[in-house]
């Protein structure tokens, strides 16, 4: 299975919730942002990080392109888009469902040449390629072998919104800047490390 990891219970057991979002809890958002600030500020800003950038609200492709331009973000192998967030339902016998994450290397095909691509506008090309890939699937296929759910994938494709970014090898200083943007709820650090290639 290429990147873009997804997990799901059997198709007949799982119906994903609509991605309707509750009113924002501004106090909780502010506290989450401040915790992330303190964590990042307590580390050397030149460290490389793997992190999840969680948006305050899910973003359409147009809004994400504007966000990328504002922060001079160039999509690529180190930026992945979360099209369906982590899901948890403690009433189910199989309650955990991981997020659907996609980037340009997911299909590892040459189809990117068929999609107009510019640095900040990669979210448009990424969504087009995600939709193309899901369009190749069939409801009758045994996607359970790959822990995939056809209905869940088609819903994510239909909505076409991004809930956050998974970033790899970003400097903490660059992640810290994103926390000043109201579009960003928080940054979850998964790993930090020195870039040994820059030593010596």
Secondary structure as the mmCIF struct_conf table of DSSP 4:
data_model
#
loop_
_struct_conf.conf_type_id
_struct_conf.id
_struct_conf.beg_label_comp_id
_struct_conf.beg_label_asym_id
_struct_conf.beg_label_seq_id
_struct_conf.end_label_comp_id
_struct_conf.end_label_asym_id
_struct_conf.end_label_seq_id
BEND BEND1 UNK A 3 UNK A 4
HELX_RH_3T_P HELX_RH_3T_P1 UNK A 11 UNK A 13
HELX_LH_PP_P HELX_LH_PP_P1 UNK A 16 UNK A 18
HELX_LH_PP_P HELX_LH_PP_P2 UNK A 22 UNK A 24
HELX_RH_AL_P HELX_RH_AL_P1 UNK A 26 UNK A 41
TURN_TY1_P TURN_TY1_P1 UNK A 42 UNK A 42
BEND BEND2 UNK A 43 UNK A 43
TURN_TY1_P TURN_TY1_P2 UNK A 45 UNK A 46
STRN STRN1 UNK A 48 UNK A 59
HELX_RH_AL_P HELX_RH_AL_P2 UNK A 61 UNK A 71
TURN_TY1_P TURN_TY1_P3 UNK A 72 UNK A 72
BEND BEND3 UNK A 76 UNK A 76
TURN_TY1_P TURN_TY1_P4 UNK A 77 UNK A 78
STRN STRN2 UNK A 79 UNK A 84
STRN STRN3 UNK A 87 UNK A 88
TURN_TY1_P TURN_TY1_P5 UNK A 90 UNK A 91
BEND BEND4 UNK A 92 UNK A 92
TURN_TY1_P TURN_TY1_P6 UNK A 93 UNK A 94
STRN STRN4 UNK A 96 UNK A 97
HELX_LH_PP_P HELX_LH_PP_P3 UNK A 98 UNK A 99
STRN STRN5 UNK A 100 UNK A 102
TURN_TY1_P TURN_TY1_P7 UNK A 104 UNK A 105
BEND BEND5 UNK A 106 UNK A 107
BEND BEND6 UNK A 109 UNK A 109
HELX_RH_3T_P HELX_RH_3T_P2 UNK A 110 UNK A 114
BEND BEND7 UNK A 115 UNK A 115
BEND BEND8 UNK A 119 UNK A 119
TURN_TY1_P TURN_TY1_P8 UNK A 120 UNK A 121
HELX_RH_AL_P HELX_RH_AL_P3 UNK A 122 UNK A 135
TURN_TY1_P TURN_TY1_P9 UNK A 136 UNK A 136
TURN_TY1_P TURN_TY1_P10 UNK A 139 UNK A 140
BEND BEND9 UNK A 141 UNK A 141
HELX_RH_3T_P HELX_RH_3T_P3 UNK A 143 UNK A 146
TURN_TY1_P TURN_TY1_P11 UNK A 147 UNK A 147
HELX_RH_AL_P HELX_RH_AL_P4 UNK A 150 UNK A 159
STRN STRN6 UNK A 162 UNK A 171
HELX_RH_AL_P HELX_RH_AL_P5 UNK A 172 UNK A 178
TURN_TY1_P TURN_TY1_P12 UNK A 179 UNK A 180
BEND BEND10 UNK A 181 UNK A 181
TURN_TY1_P TURN_TY1_P13 UNK A 182 UNK A 183
STRN STRN7 UNK A 184 UNK A 193
HELX_RH_3T_P HELX_RH_3T_P4 UNK A 196 UNK A 198
#
